[in-house]
């Protein structure tokens, strides 16, 4: 039964510093009929991700900012409930960048089918989706770990970090993860097979802790966090080290700018490569990455965790929890059950 109205979440105001609940606005909008080459979608899972914080600011970036009064959008798994497209039938499951809305209209070109018989639907937003691909390309194309090298991952218990660390282990590296709780440290070492893990909140001096965990220095530093953790890791780089810069979550809510060490001398002395990237830089290679991730997953060489928040009304809380480290692995919101 398709309702007449659908809830959506819009951006009510641009956050100053850390986003708050009142930066989000709930509205009800009519559920429209699909026109030619369109489908009506019922949202099953929504992905909430740290990069969305940047889109809440009206600043130039690699992607357009969210507009005030308009729905926030992100990765979503949905089910086709009405089709006016020859490409899709009612009941099909699709993935796309879609609005935070219970029901929405999409063009047939905006979504693609996913097969729940091959993998759980939620995994297409995580290990088999953008987060897995982000880890894969950053680690294999920029990091290029070699057998026996030391790889350090910050934000290691998150969706990208946990995948990057496992890929580094597949490549034969010695892997050290940095996370924010003893539970996450245990998860990294006991379940994912990291060689060492550091709780940055309780280790005291992070540089000393990294020195102890990485007696041979650091060959690849996969950067998700920035700040003091990034400064400490960069100071321990070996000759010809590589630094894929995937994120800098420590600075996303800063109101004073990101202040830290100058990296030029470090990079010159180590002849290191430090390169920022976004996953869409590799759009023409997504099929390659997804195929390899799927193979490793089927072979049992990759595993993943999901933190799933239930209910459309709890989307903002799930998003805000990312900046408190509440999630283990991929943070999703389950909006509804499948038909």
C-alpha positions in Angstrom: 0.0 0.0 0.0 1.6 3.2 -1.2 0.8 6.2 1.1 -0.2 9.6 -0.1 2.6 11.4 1.7 6.2 10.7 2.5 8.5 12.0 5.2 11.8 13.7 4.1 14.7 15.3 5.9 15.9 18.7 4.7 18.8 20.9 5.7 17.3 23.6 7.9 20.5 25.6 8.6 24.2 25.4 7.9 26.0 24.1 11.0 28.6 26.2 12.8 31.0 23.6 14.1 29.4 20.3 15.0 26.0 19.8 13.4 23.0 19.7 15.8 19.6 18.2 15.7 17.9 21.5 14.8 20.0 21.8 11.6 17.7 19.1 10.2 14.0 19.6 9.4 11.3 17.0 8.9 8.7 17.6 6.3 5.9 15.7 4.6 5.6 15.8 0.9 3.1 14.2 -1.6 4.1 10.9 -3.1 4.1 11.6 -6.9 3.4 9.3 -9.8 6.4 8.2 -12.0 6.6 9.8 -15.4 8.1 8.2 -18.5 11.4 6.5 -17.8 11.0 7.0 -14.0 10.4 4.7 -11.0 8.8 5.3 -7.7 11.1 4.0 -4.9 10.6 2.9 -1.4 13.7 3.5 0.7 15.1 0.4 2.5 18.5 1.5 3.7 20.2 4.9 3.8 23.9 5.5 4.2 25.2 8.3 6.5 28.8 9.3 5.9 31.3 11.8 7.3 31.8 13.5 3.9 28.2 14.8 4.2 29.4 17.3 6.8 31.3 19.1 4.1 28.2 19.4 1.9 26.4 21.1 4.7 28.7 24.1 4.4 28.4 26.5 1.6 32.0 26.2 0.6 33.7 25.1 -2.6 34.5 21.5 -2.6 34.7 18.5 -4.9 30.9 18.1 -4.7 28.1 20.7 -4.6 26.8 21.7 -1.2 23.3 20.7 0.0 20.8 23.5 -0.5 18.9 24.9 2.4 15.3 23.7 2.5 16.1 20.8 0.2 16.4 17.2 1.1 19.8 15.8 2.1 20.9 13.0 -0.2 23.3 10.1 -0.1 23.7 6.4 -0.9 20.5 4.4 -0.6 19.1 1.0 -1.3 15.5 1.1 -2.4 12.8 -1.1 -3.8 10.8 -0.3 -7.0 7.2 0.0 -6.0 5.9 1.5 -9.3 7.7 1.5 -12.6 7.3 3.6 -15.8 10.6 2.3 -17.1 11.4 -0.7 -19.4 14.6 -1.2 -17.3 12.9 -1.9 -14.0 10.0 -4.0 -12.7 8.1 -3.7 -9.4 10.0 -5.5 -6.7 13.5 -4.8 -8.1 16.1 -3.5 -5.7 18.3 -0.6 -6.8 21.1 1.6 -5.5 21.7 5.3 -6.1 22.4 8.7 -4.6 18.9 9.5 -3.4 17.2 11.9 -1.1 16.6 11.2 2.6 13.0 10.4 1.9 10.7 7.5 2.6 9.5 7.4 -1.0 11.0 9.2 -4.0 11.0 9.4 -7.7 14.2 8.6 -9.7 15.1 8.5 -13.4 16.0 5.1 -14.7 19.5 6.5 -15.3 20.0 7.5 -11.7 19.8 4.0 -10.2 21.1 0.5 -11.0 19.9 -2.9 -9.9 21.5 -4.9 -7.1 21.0 -8.6 -6.5 20.1 -9.7 -2.9 20.8 -13.3 -3.8 24.5 -12.5 -4.3 25.1 -10.5 -1.1 23.0 -8.8 1.6 21.3 -5.6 0.4 23.1 -3.5 3.0 26.6 -4.7 1.9 26.1 -2.8 -1.4 26.3 0.4 0.6 29.4 -0.8 2.5 32.0 -3.3 1.6 30.7 -3.8 -1.9 29.8 -0.2 -2.4 31.5 3.2 -2.2 33.2 2.6 1.2 34.8 -0.6 0.0 35.8 0.9 -3.3 37.3 3.9 -1.4 39.4 1.6 0.7 40.4 -0.5 -2.3 41.6 2.2 -4.6 43.2 4.4 -2.0 45.2 1.4 -0.6 46.1 -0.4 -3.8 46.6 2.5 -6.2 48.1 5.1 -3.9 49.3 3.1 -0.9 50.6 0.1 -2.9 51.7 -1.9 0.1 54.4 -4.5 -0.4 54.8 -7.7 1.5 56.5 -7.0 4.9 55.9 -3.3 4.8 54.3 -1.5 7.7 50.8 0.0 7.1 49.1 2.3 9.6 45.4 3.0 9.3 43.7 5.8 11.2 39.9 5.6 11.8 40.6 1.9 11.5 37.3 0.5 12.9 35.2 2.6 10.5 33.8 1.2 7.2 36.7 2.4 5.0 39.5 1.9 7.5 38.6 -1.6 8.4 38.4 -2.6 4.7 41.8 -0.9 4.0 43.5 -2.7 6.8 42.2 -6.1 5.7 43.3 -5.4 2.1 46.8 -4.5 3.5 46.9 -7.8 5.3 45.9 -9.6 2.1 48.9 -7.9 0.4 51.2 -9.3 3.1 51.8 -6.1 5.2 52.3 -5.6 8.9 49.2 -3.6 9.8 48.6 -1.2 12.8 45.1 0.3 13.3 44.2 3.4 15.4 40.7 3.5 16.9 38.9 5.1 19.8 37.8 2.3 22.2 39.1 -0.9 23.7 36.2 -2.7 22.0 37.3 -1.4 18.6 41.0 -2.3 19.3 39.9 -5.9 20.2 37.8 -6.1 17.0 40.7 -5.0 14.8 43.2 -7.5 16.3 41.0 -10.4 17.2 38.5 -10.4 14.3 40.1 -8.6 11.4 43.7 -9.8 12.0 45.5 -6.5 12.4 48.9 -7.1 13.9 48.5 -4.2 16.4 45.9 -1.6 17.4 46.1 1.5 19.4 43.3 3.2 21.5 44.2 6.8 20.9 42.0 8.0 23.7 43.9 6.0 26.4 47.4 5.4 25.0 48.9 8.7 26.3 51.3 10.1 23.7 50.1 8.9 20.3 53.6 9.4 18.7 55.2 7.2 21.4 52.5 4.6 21.0 53.0 4.5 17.2 56.8 4.2 17.6 56.3 1.2 19.9 53.8 -0.4 17.5 55.9 0.4 14.4 59.5 -0.3 15.3 60.5 -0.3 11.6 58.8 3.0 10.8 55.7 3.5 8.6 55.7 2.7 4.8 52.0 3.4 4.2 49.8 5.7 6.3 46.1 5.6 5.3 44.8 8.9 6.5 41.1 9.1 7.6 41.5 11.4 10.6 44.1 14.1 10.4 44.9 16.3 13.5 47.4 15.1 16.0 47.1 11.5 14.9 48.1 12.5 11.4 51.0 14.6 12.6 52.3 11.7 14.7 52.1 9.2 11.8 53.8 11.6 9.3 56.8 12.0 11.6 57.5 8.3 11.4 57.4 7.9 7.6 60.1 5.7 6.0 61.9 6.6 2.8 59.6 6.5 -0.2 56.5 6.1 2.0 53.0 6.6 0.6 50.1 8.5 2.2 46.6 8.1 0.7 44.6 11.0 2.2 41.0 9.7 2.3 39.6 11.9 5.1 40.3 14.3 7.9 37.3 13.8 10.3 39.1 15.6 13.1 38.7 18.9 11.3 35.2 18.5 9.8 33.5 20.4 12.6 36.3 22.9 13.2 35.4 26.6 13.3 39.0 27.9 13.5 40.6 26.1 10.6 42.9 23.1 10.7 46.2 24.0 12.4 49.1 21.6 12.6 52.6 20.7 11.6 54.0 21.7 8.2 54.4 18.6 6.0 56.9 19.9 3.4 60.1 19.0 5.3 58.7 15.6 6.3 57.8 14.8 2.7 61.2 16.0 1.3 63.3 14.1 3.9 61.3 10.9 3.3 60.8 11.3 -0.4 57.2 10.4 0.4 54.1 10.6 -1.7 51.0 12.2 -0.1 48.0 12.2 -2.3 44.4 13.2 -1.6 41.6 11.5 -3.5 37.9 10.8 -3.7 36.4 7.6 -4.9 34.8 9.1 -8.0 38.4 9.6 -9.3 38.3 5.9 -10.1 34.8 5.8 -11.6 36.0 4.1 -14.7 37.5 1.3 -12.6 34.5 0.6 -10.3 33.8 -2.7 -12.0 37.3 -3.9 -11.4 37.2 -2.9 -7.7 33.8 -4.4 -7.0 34.8 -7.7 -8.7 37.9 -8.0 -6.6 36.2 -7.1 -3.3 33.4 -9.6 -4.1 36.0 -12.3 -4.7 37.8 -11.6 -1.5 34.5 -11.6 0.4 33.4 -14.9 -1.1 36.7 -16.4 -0.2 36.4 -15.3 3.4 39.4 -13.0 3.2 37.3 -9.9 3.9 34.7 -9.4 6.7 32.7 -6.4 7.7 30.6 -4.9 10.5 27.6 -2.7 10.2 26.0 -0.4 12.8 22.3 -0.2 11.8 20.0 2.4 13.3 16.3 1.5 13.0 13.8 4.1 11.8 13.5 7.0 9.5 13.1 9.4 12.4 16.5 8.5 13.7 18.6 9.5 10.6 20.1 12.7 12.2 21.1 10.8 15.4 22.8 8.2 13.3 24.7 10.9 11.3 25.7 12.8 14.4 27.0 9.7 16.0 29.7 9.4 13.4 31.5 12.3 15.0 31.4 10.7 18.4 32.8 7.4 17.1 29.6 5.5 18.0 29.7 3.2 14.9 31.6 0.0 14.4 32.1 -0.5 10.6 29.5 1.0 8.3 26.8 3.2 9.7 23.4 2.6 8.1 19.8 3.5 8.8 17.1 0.9 8.1 14.1 2.9 6.9 11.7 0.1 6.1 11.4 -3.6 5.4 11.3 -5.1 1.9 8.0 -5.9 0.3 
